[in-house]
Structure formats: structure tokens, C-alpha cells
Amino acid sequence: MNRENFLSSVQAWFEQGELQKALASRIAYKTEGDLPVAPQELWGYLQDEITPYLEKMGFVSEIFDNPISGAAPILVSRRIEDVNLPTLLIYAHGDVVNGQDTRWQEGLNPWLLSQDGERWYGRGSADNKGQHTITLFGLERVLKAREGVLGFNVTVLMEMGEEAGSPGLGNFCESQKELLKANLLIASDGPRVNAETPTIFLGSRGLVNFSLQVKSRDKAYHSGNWGGVLVNPATRLVHALSHLVDAHGKILLDDLKAPALDPLIRDALKSVVVGKGKDDPAIDLAWGQLGLTPAEKLIASNTLEILALGSGQPDRPVNAIPSQAIAHCQLRFVVGTDWNNLLKHVHDYLVKLGFDDVVVRVNAFTPATRLDLKNPWVNWVKSSIEKTTGKQATVLPNLAGSLPNDVFADILGLPTIWVPHSYPACNQHAPNEHMLKPVAAEGLKMMAGIFWDLSEKSTATNFSWN
């Protein structure tokens, strides 16, 4: 069987509905990973759904306890053809955000895959059950077509706590470096630049979630009796925030800004269009850092967002000066940002401006990563995708969002290639999450093509994985 005939068979197989049927089974598991206590279904998904599926392909699986007590389990499944062959690592996560069951539109259930036109609705359809189902089914089709011989080994690493910030994943990979030893990571998560355009990204922006709090006293006081002589912590807080980010979303503290844009990255983003999809929100060209295109702002720069503000009783205000105020903020940042010292930078800056009553706390963080655009794997995967689809693929230096890619890039030392099968308006993390059937079909062919080409190349004497 040649490549063209193989991909035609993959398309025909997709139309038979087997992938959709498998996804429906996986959506039914209520694997909510962002709950205070990890539900038992996190273990059930790995044990009853994923492990049997992978074992049919010749994988040997083991479910590990998380290094952090009470955190979600981690699956490692390996298919070894020859210990001397190179190894591909595939990462995925089987947990989802909470279902928000009552907020879905009438007739939709987050735990029941349903189709409406080209949309497959269900929690996890886009993030990440649909995506890893496509990737693993692409591998399965290649294995069957090549009679079980790939010419390389495969390790699947699936965690169940990504939506909770991947607790313990870094520690686990650090302690299991030998088990997870590989030559390349290929994984699927996040969105394409738009539904029509095959996309590759090479890492992700990092994030730091931090809070600013002003506590002026232990209780509130009547605003008529005490207004004008008592400090209002909410007033103090909003003015402190105005020194970090201006009214047009521009970061004002130099230490939180992105480094100068690399010409190679600028060139890679010059044709990337943001906000033109059918269901995309209208973007504001005047928002954010000056002198950058929307794609450069989103992918190659830093953003400071105020996620939530709290003071007094916003749902039912009373005539009282509040005792305290808090703001939950987030810095999304690219490689080269001094994010490790964010707390010191923000604290010292605000103290210098007279806001010594503002307490700064860092609550969570994920480092930024970016594979070198010149890495040979980038063009290799891009060429495979373009050969399969007949379309020009977009290469993003990194995802605008955040993923635990630092675990693979920094701890395991791997080149990292991400091939997403979702699109920006998929309602990820929101009610009515869905996957587009045409994107799923094209994604399956893309992954099958990548694995086919990798198998073909692995048998060539002049092909190197290094």
C-alpha cells in the first residue's frame, strides 16, 4: 500500500464513524480534573478506557500514583519494537474542566457526545479527549496498514490533572527520565489559528497568576460617618493597578514586558491572521502593546490581565467603606521574560510609587517554552502535513496559551512539536464545548500521514532522529 492509498483508506474509515463512537465512550467519563478532590473517574478513564485500547496495539501500560498526595494519576504506556530504535513520546491529558452542566444550551449534555451539523458537542471534545483520540487513532491506522511494524518505539504519557495545573507531572518526569527517554515529542492540544488552516506550534507562553491585596482594617465602616477620614482599600487597589497596566491594556512596568521581537519570529507570524473566524469575537486593534500586529501581541508578546476584582459586596452594595480589596491578575509571557522575579519586581515598583500597603502574592506559574524555528523537525512535520492536506501549514513559535511543555522541553530535553485539532471558537472550558467534524477528519489524516512518513523514514539508512 502506498501513502496515497493509505490516506484514502483513513478517510473512508473516518466516515464509518468509528472515531466518533470511541470519542462518545470517552466523553461519558466525568473526568473533571479541576475539582477540590480528584474523582474516581480519573482512574477509571485510564484503567477501563485507555489501557485496553492501547494494549490492543501492543502497548504495555502502568498507572502511577502522583508524586503529590491526593493528586491525579499518570499513565505511561510503551510499545517497544527494539530497544535500539528511536522513541516517539506522545503526551495527552484525559481530564477536563468541570462540566457546568446546567449552562449548556437546551438539548445538550456535557457527558453525552451529540452532533449538530458539523459540530460534535461534549465536554472534552476539544480539550483534550477529542484531540488525543485523533492522534492515537492515527497511530492505530498506521500500525494496521504496516502490519504492526513502525520502525520506532512509542511511549504514551497521559496525565489526569492538566486542568488543575499538572500537579506532580514535573516531579514524576524528573524521577522517571529513563522510562520516558525519547527522541521527539509529538502531541495535540490547543487550537489551530483558524478552522481551515493546519497549524503547528513549538511551545507555549508561560503564565504567572498573582494577587494584589490591600487590607486597611478588620471591618467595614459606615461611609457617611467615616467617609473622608478612612482609607478606602478599593480606591488604593485600583490606582495601584493603573500603574501596572494602562486603560488600553499596555503593560507599564518594564520588568513585565516581553523582550524585543526576534526577526525570525516576526517573519514566522507575518501571515498569521487573528480574529477573522466565523465565531471569533471582534478584536480591538488599539488594545495592548504598541507597534505589534495582533498575531505578535497574542503569540510573541506579554499580556497582563486583571481576572477578577473583589471588595465590599458587589452583588448587594451597602453604604460602607470596605475593609479590604483584592485583585487576581495574570501575566502571560514569552521566553526571555524575567518571570521568576515577578513578585519582587511588582512589590518594589509599587512601594516606590507609594503603595507600600499592597501585598503581592504569586499563586501559580508555568514556564514559557519555544523550540528553535530552525530545528529540522519543524520543517519535516510541516512538509508531511502539507503533503497530506494540500494546504500551507502555519508554524507558530509558541501557543498563545499555556501547557506543561516545559516538562518535555526542559526536564526531558526533547524537541516538541504540537499539532492541534481544535479551533479558537470551540468553547473550550465553557458550556457548549465542541469539535468540528471537518477538522477532526483532516486531523486524523494529518496524524496518520505523520506517523506513516515517520515509519517510512525510520527504515531509511540516511534518516536521523537526532
C-alpha positions as CSV (number, residue, x, y, z in Angstrom):
1,M,0.0,0.0,0.0
2,N,1.4,3.4,-0.9
3,R,0.8,6.7,1.0
4,E,-2.0,8.0,-1.2
5,N,-4.0,4.7,-1.0
6,F,-3.4,4.6,2.8
7,L,-4.7,8.1,3.4
8,S,-7.7,7.4,1.2
9,S,-8.5,4.4,3.4
10,V,-8.1,6.5,6.5
11,Q,-10.7,9.0,5.2
12,A,-13.1,6.1,4.3
13,W,-12.6,4.6,7.8
14,F,-13.4,8.0,9.4
15,E,-16.7,8.2,7.5
16,Q,-17.7,4.9,9.0
17,G,-17.9,6.6,12.4
18,E,-15.6,4.5,14.5
19,L,-13.6,7.5,15.8
20,Q,-16.9,9.3,16.7
21,K,-18.1,6.2,18.5
22,A,-14.8,5.9,20.5
23,L,-15.0,9.6,21.4
24,A,-18.6,9.2,22.7
25,S,-17.4,6.5,25.0
26,R,-14.6,8.7,26.4
27,I,-16.8,11.8,26.8
28,A,-19.1,9.8,29.0
29,Y,-16.4,9.6,31.7
30,K,-16.9,12.6,34.1
31,T,-13.1,13.2,34.4
32,E,-13.3,16.7,36.0
33,G,-9.8,17.5,36.9
34,D,-10.3,20.9,38.4
35,L,-12.4,19.8,41.4
36,P,-11.1,20.1,45.0
37,V,-10.9,16.3,45.3
38,A,-9.9,14.1,42.4
39,P,-12.9,12.0,41.3
40,Q,-12.5,8.2,40.9
41,E,-13.3,8.5,37.2
42,L,-9.9,9.9,36.6
43,W,-8.5,6.4,37.4
44,G,-11.4,4.7,35.6
45,Y,-10.7,6.5,32.4
46,L,-7.1,5.3,32.3
47,Q,-7.8,1.8,33.6
48,D,-11.0,1.0,31.7
49,E,-10.8,3.1,28.6
50,I,-7.3,4.0,27.6
51,T,-5.3,1.0,28.8
52,P,-7.4,-1.7,27.0
53,Y,-7.3,0.4,23.8
54,L,-3.5,0.8,23.8
55,E,-2.9,-2.8,24.8
56,K,-4.7,-3.9,21.5
57,M,-1.9,-2.1,19.7
58,G,0.8,-3.9,21.6
59,F,1.4,-1.3,24.4
60,V,2.3,-2.3,27.9
61,S,0.7,0.1,30.4
62,E,1.2,1.1,34.0
63,I,-0.8,3.6,36.0
64,F,1.3,5.5,38.6
65,D,0.3,7.3,41.7
66,N,1.0,11.0,41.5
67,P,4.1,12.1,43.5
68,I,1.8,14.7,45.2
69,S,-0.5,13.0,47.6
70,G,-4.2,13.3,46.5
71,A,-3.3,14.5,43.0
72,A,-4.5,12.7,39.8
73,P,-2.8,9.5,38.4
74,I,-0.4,9.3,35.5
75,L,-0.3,6.6,32.8
76,V,2.8,5.5,31.0
77,S,2.2,3.1,28.1
78,R,5.1,1.8,26.0
79,R,5.3,-0.1,22.7
80,I,8.9,-1.3,22.2
81,E,9.8,-2.8,18.8
82,D,13.5,-2.8,19.5
83,V,15.4,-1.1,22.4
84,N,17.9,0.2,19.8
85,L,15.3,2.1,17.8
86,P,14.4,5.8,18.4
87,T,11.4,6.6,20.5
88,L,8.5,8.9,20.0
89,L,6.8,10.4,23.0
90,I,3.1,11.2,22.8
91,Y,1.5,13.3,25.6
92,A,-2.1,13.8,26.3
93,H,-4.4,14.6,29.2
94,G,-7.7,12.8,29.9
95,D,-9.1,15.2,32.5
96,V,-11.5,18.0,31.6
97,V,-12.7,21.2,33.3
98,N,-16.0,20.9,35.3
99,G,-19.0,20.2,33.2
100,Q,-21.1,23.3,34.0
101,D,-24.0,21.0,33.2
102,T,-26.9,23.5,33.7
103,R,-25.3,26.2,31.4
104,W,-25.3,24.2,28.2
105,Q,-27.9,25.0,25.6
106,E,-31.1,23.1,25.6
107,G,-30.7,19.5,24.3
108,L,-27.0,19.3,25.1
109,N,-25.4,17.3,27.8
110,P,-21.7,17.7,28.5
111,W,-21.3,14.0,29.2
112,L,-23.1,12.8,26.0
113,L,-21.5,13.3,22.6
114,S,-24.1,14.8,20.3
115,Q,-23.9,16.1,16.7
116,D,-25.5,19.2,15.3
117,G,-24.3,19.7,11.7
118,E,-20.6,19.8,11.7
119,R,-20.2,20.1,15.4
120,W,-19.6,17.3,17.9
121,Y,-20.7,18.6,21.3
122,G,-19.4,17.3,24.6
123,R,-17.0,18.2,27.5
124,G,-13.5,17.2,26.3
125,S,-14.4,17.0,22.6
126,A,-11.9,19.8,22.0
127,D,-9.8,19.6,25.2
128,N,-8.4,17.0,25.2
129,K,-10.2,13.8,24.6
130,G,-11.1,14.6,21.0
131,Q,-7.5,15.6,20.3
132,H,-5.8,12.6,21.8
133,T,-8.4,10.2,20.3
134,I,-7.5,11.6,16.8
135,T,-3.7,11.3,17.5
136,L,-3.9,7.7,18.8
137,F,-6.3,6.6,16.1
138,G,-3.9,7.9,13.5
139,L,-1.2,5.8,15.0
140,E,-3.5,2.7,15.1
141,R,-4.3,3.1,11.4
142,V,-0.6,3.2,10.5
143,L,0.1,0.1,12.7
144,K,-2.6,-1.9,10.9
145,A,-1.6,-0.7,7.4
146,R,2.1,-1.6,8.1
147,E,1.3,-4.9,9.8
148,G,2.5,-3.9,13.2
149,V,5.9,-2.6,12.2
150,L,6.7,1.1,12.7
151,G,10.5,1.1,12.8
152,F,10.4,3.2,16.0
153,N,9.2,2.8,19.6
154,V,6.3,4.8,21.1
155,T,5.6,5.9,24.6
156,V,2.3,7.4,25.6
157,L,2.2,9.7,28.7
158,M,-1.3,10.6,29.8
159,E,-1.9,12.7,32.9
160,M,-5.2,13.4,34.5
161,G,-4.5,16.7,36.2
162,E,-3.7,19.2,33.4
163,E,-6.8,21.3,34.2
164,A,-5.6,21.6,37.8
165,G,-2.1,22.8,36.6
166,S,-0.5,19.4,36.1
167,P,0.5,19.0,39.8
168,G,3.3,16.4,40.2
169,L,3.9,16.0,36.5
170,G,7.3,17.7,36.6
171,N,8.4,15.7,39.6
172,F,7.2,12.5,38.0
173,C,9.1,13.1,34.8
174,E,12.2,14.0,36.7
175,S,12.1,10.8,38.6
176,Q,11.2,8.7,35.5
177,K,13.6,10.1,33.0
178,E,14.9,6.6,32.0
179,L,11.3,5.3,31.5
180,L,10.4,8.3,29.5
181,K,13.6,8.6,27.5
182,A,12.7,9.6,23.9
183,N,13.9,11.5,20.8
184,L,10.9,13.6,20.0
185,L,7.6,14.7,21.4
186,I,4.5,15.0,19.2
187,A,1.3,15.9,20.9
188,S,-2.1,17.5,20.2
189,D,-3.7,20.3,22.3
190,G,-4.8,23.9,21.8
191,P,-6.4,25.4,18.7
192,R,-5.3,26.0,15.2
193,V,-5.0,29.6,14.1
194,N,-8.4,29.0,12.4
195,A,-10.6,26.1,11.5
196,E,-9.3,25.9,7.9
197,T,-5.6,26.2,8.5
198,P,-3.4,23.2,9.6
199,T,-1.2,24.5,12.4
200,I,2.0,23.6,14.3
201,F,3.2,25.2,17.4
202,L,6.6,24.6,19.1
203,G,6.0,25.5,22.7
204,S,3.7,27.8,24.8
205,R,3.6,31.1,26.6
206,G,4.1,30.9,30.3
207,L,1.8,32.3,33.0
208,V,2.1,33.7,36.5
209,N,-1.2,34.0,38.4
210,F,-0.7,36.6,41.2
211,S,-2.8,38.7,43.5
212,L,-2.7,42.2,44.9
213,Q,-4.4,42.8,48.2
214,V,-4.9,45.9,50.3
215,K,-6.3,45.3,53.8
216,S,-6.9,48.6,55.7
217,R,-8.7,47.3,58.8
218,D,-10.6,44.3,60.1
219,K,-14.2,45.5,59.3
220,A,-16.2,47.9,57.2
221,Y,-17.4,51.3,58.5
222,H,-20.4,53.5,57.5
223,S,-19.4,55.7,54.6
224,G,-21.4,58.7,55.9
225,N,-19.9,58.6,59.4
226,W,-16.4,57.8,58.3
227,G,-16.0,58.7,54.6
228,G,-13.2,61.2,54.0
229,V,-11.1,60.2,57.0
230,L,-10.7,56.4,56.5
231,V,-8.5,54.9,53.7
232,N,-10.6,53.1,51.1
233,P,-8.7,49.9,50.1
234,A,-10.6,49.5,46.9
235,T,-9.5,53.0,45.8
236,R,-5.9,52.2,46.7
237,L,-6.0,49.0,44.8
238,V,-7.4,50.3,41.5
239,H,-4.8,53.1,41.5
240,A,-2.1,50.6,42.1
241,L,-3.4,48.5,39.2
242,S,-3.4,51.6,37.0
243,H,0.4,51.8,37.4
244,L,0.8,48.2,36.1
245,V,-1.4,48.3,33.1
246,D,-3.0,51.3,31.4
247,A,-6.5,51.9,30.1
248,H,-5.6,50.3,26.8
249,G,-4.1,47.1,28.1
250,K,-0.4,48.3,27.7
251,I,2.0,46.9,30.3
252,L,3.6,49.9,32.2
253,L,6.2,48.0,34.3
254,D,9.2,47.4,32.1
255,D,10.2,44.2,34.0
256,L,7.0,42.5,32.9
257,K,7.3,43.4,29.3
258,A,8.5,40.9,26.6
259,P,12.0,41.0,25.2
260,A,12.5,42.6,21.8
261,L,10.8,40.6,19.0
262,D,13.2,38.3,17.1
263,P,13.1,39.0,13.4
264,L,12.8,35.2,12.7
265,I,9.7,35.1,14.9
266,R,8.3,38.3,13.3
267,D,8.7,36.7,9.9
268,A,7.0,33.4,11.0
269,L,4.0,35.4,12.2
270,K,3.6,37.9,9.3
271,S,0.9,35.9,7.5
272,V,-1.0,34.8,10.7
273,V,-4.4,36.4,10.9
274,V,-6.2,36.7,14.3
275,G,-9.9,37.1,14.9
276,K,-11.3,36.5,11.5
277,G,-13.0,33.2,12.2
278,K,-16.8,32.8,11.8
279,D,-17.4,32.7,15.6
280,D,-14.4,34.7,16.8
281,P,-15.0,37.9,18.9
282,A,-14.2,41.2,17.4
283,I,-10.7,42.3,18.3
284,D,-9.6,45.8,19.3
285,L,-6.6,46.8,17.2
286,A,-5.8,49.6,19.7
287,W,-5.5,47.2,22.7
288,G,-2.2,46.0,24.1
289,Q,1.4,46.8,23.4
290,L,2.1,49.3,20.7
291,G,3.8,48.7,17.3
292,L,2.8,45.0,17.1
293,T,0.4,43.1,14.9
294,P,-2.5,41.2,16.5
295,A,-0.6,37.9,16.0
296,E,2.6,39.4,17.5
297,K,0.6,40.6,20.6
298,L,-1.1,37.3,21.1
299,I,1.8,34.9,20.4
300,A,5.1,36.8,20.7
301,S,4.5,39.3,23.4
302,N,3.3,39.5,27.1
303,T,-0.1,40.4,28.4
304,L,-1.2,41.5,31.8
305,E,-4.8,40.6,32.6
306,I,-7.0,41.5,35.6
307,L,-9.0,38.4,36.0
308,A,-11.2,39.3,39.0
309,L,-11.7,42.2,41.4
310,G,-13.3,42.0,44.8
311,S,-14.2,44.5,47.5
312,G,-17.3,45.1,49.6
313,Q,-20.5,43.3,48.4
314,P,-20.7,43.8,44.6
315,D,-24.0,41.9,44.3
316,R,-25.7,43.9,47.0
317,P,-23.6,47.0,47.9
318,V,-24.1,48.8,51.2
319,N,-23.1,52.3,52.3
320,A,-19.9,51.2,53.9
321,I,-16.2,51.7,53.3
322,P,-14.8,48.2,52.8
323,S,-12.1,46.8,55.0
324,Q,-10.1,45.2,52.2
325,A,-9.8,44.7,48.4
326,I,-8.2,42.1,46.2
327,A,-7.3,41.7,42.5
328,H,-6.5,38.4,40.9
329,C,-4.1,39.1,38.0
330,Q,-2.3,37.0,35.3
331,L,0.9,37.6,33.3
332,R,1.1,35.6,30.1
333,F,4.7,35.7,28.9
334,V,7.1,34.5,26.3
335,V,10.6,33.1,26.6
336,G,13.1,35.6,27.8
337,T,10.8,37.3,30.4
338,D,12.2,37.6,33.9
339,W,9.1,35.9,35.4
340,N,10.8,34.2,38.3
341,N,11.3,37.6,39.9
342,L,7.7,38.9,39.3
343,L,6.9,39.2,42.9
344,K,9.9,41.3,43.7
345,H,9.5,43.5,40.6
346,V,5.9,44.3,41.3
347,H,6.4,44.8,45.0
348,D,9.4,47.1,44.7
349,Y,7.7,49.1,41.9
350,L,4.6,49.7,43.9
351,V,6.5,50.6,47.0
352,K,8.5,53.1,45.0
353,L,5.2,54.7,43.9
354,G,3.9,54.9,47.5
355,F,1.8,51.7,47.5
356,D,3.5,50.1,50.4
357,D,0.1,48.8,51.7
358,V,-0.3,46.5,48.7
359,V,0.6,42.8,49.4
360,V,1.7,40.8,46.4
361,R,1.4,37.0,46.3
362,V,2.2,34.6,43.5
363,N,-0.4,31.8,43.3
364,A,0.6,29.6,40.3
365,F,3.0,29.6,37.4
366,T,4.0,27.7,34.3
367,P,7.3,28.5,32.4
368,A,7.4,29.5,28.8
369,T,9.0,27.3,26.1
370,R,9.8,27.6,22.4
371,L,11.6,25.1,20.2
372,D,14.0,26.8,17.8
373,L,12.3,27.5,14.5
374,K,15.4,26.2,12.7
375,N,15.1,22.7,14.3
376,P,14.9,20.2,11.5
377,W,11.8,18.5,12.9
378,V,9.8,21.7,12.3
379,N,10.1,21.7,8.5
380,W,9.8,17.9,8.5
381,V,6.4,17.8,10.2
382,K,5.3,20.8,8.3
383,S,6.1,19.2,5.0
384,S,4.3,16.0,6.0
385,I,1.2,17.9,6.8
386,E,1.3,19.9,3.6
387,K,1.7,16.8,1.6
388,T,-1.3,15.3,3.3
389,T,-3.7,18.2,3.1
390,G,-2.5,20.1,0.0
391,K,-2.6,23.3,2.2
392,Q,0.1,25.5,3.5
393,A,0.5,24.9,7.2
394,T,1.1,27.7,9.7
395,V,4.0,27.4,12.1
396,L,3.6,29.3,15.4
397,P,6.7,29.8,17.5
398,N,4.5,29.0,20.6
399,L,0.9,28.7,21.6
400,A,-0.7,31.9,23.0
401,G,-2.0,29.8,25.9
402,S,0.0,27.7,28.3
403,L,0.8,24.0,28.5
404,P,3.2,21.9,30.6
405,N,5.6,21.9,27.7
406,D,8.5,22.8,30.0
407,V,8.3,19.3,31.4
408,F,9.2,17.9,28.0
409,A,11.5,20.6,26.7
410,D,13.4,21.3,29.9
411,I,13.2,18.2,32.1
412,L,13.2,15.5,29.3
413,G,15.2,17.7,26.9
414,L,13.0,16.9,23.8
415,P,12.2,18.8,20.7
416,T,8.5,19.5,21.0
417,I,6.0,19.6,18.1
418,W,2.3,20.2,18.8
419,V,-0.3,19.6,16.1
420,P,-3.7,20.9,17.3
421,H,-7.1,19.6,16.1
422,S,-9.3,22.3,17.6
423,Y,-10.1,25.9,16.6
424,P,-10.4,29.2,18.5
425,A,-14.2,29.3,18.8
426,C,-14.6,25.7,20.2
427,N,-16.0,26.9,23.6
428,Q,-13.1,25.2,25.3
429,H,-13.6,25.4,29.1
430,A,-17.1,26.9,28.6
431,P,-20.6,25.5,28.0
432,N,-21.2,24.0,24.6
433,E,-17.7,22.8,24.0
434,H,-17.4,21.2,20.6
435,M,-15.1,19.8,17.9
436,L,-15.6,20.4,14.2
437,K,-16.1,17.2,12.2
438,P,-14.1,18.5,9.2
439,V,-11.2,19.4,11.5
440,A,-11.4,16.0,13.1
441,A,-11.3,14.3,9.7
442,E,-8.4,16.4,8.5
443,G,-6.6,16.0,11.8
444,L,-6.8,12.2,11.6
445,K,-5.3,12.2,8.1
446,M,-2.6,14.6,9.2
447,M,-1.6,12.4,12.1
448,A,-1.8,9.2,10.1
449,G,0.4,10.9,7.5
450,I,3.0,12.0,10.0
451,F,3.2,8.5,11.6
452,W,3.3,6.9,8.1
453,D,6.1,9.2,7.0
454,L,8.0,8.7,10.3
455,S,7.7,4.9,9.7
456,E,8.9,5.2,6.1
457,K,11.8,7.5,7.1
458,S,12.8,5.3,10.0
459,T,13.7,2.4,7.7
460,A,15.9,4.6,5.5
461,T,19.6,4.3,6.2
462,N,20.2,8.0,5.9
463,F,17.4,9.3,8.2
464,S,18.4,10.5,11.6
465,W,16.2,11.3,14.6
466,N,18.9,13.4,16.2
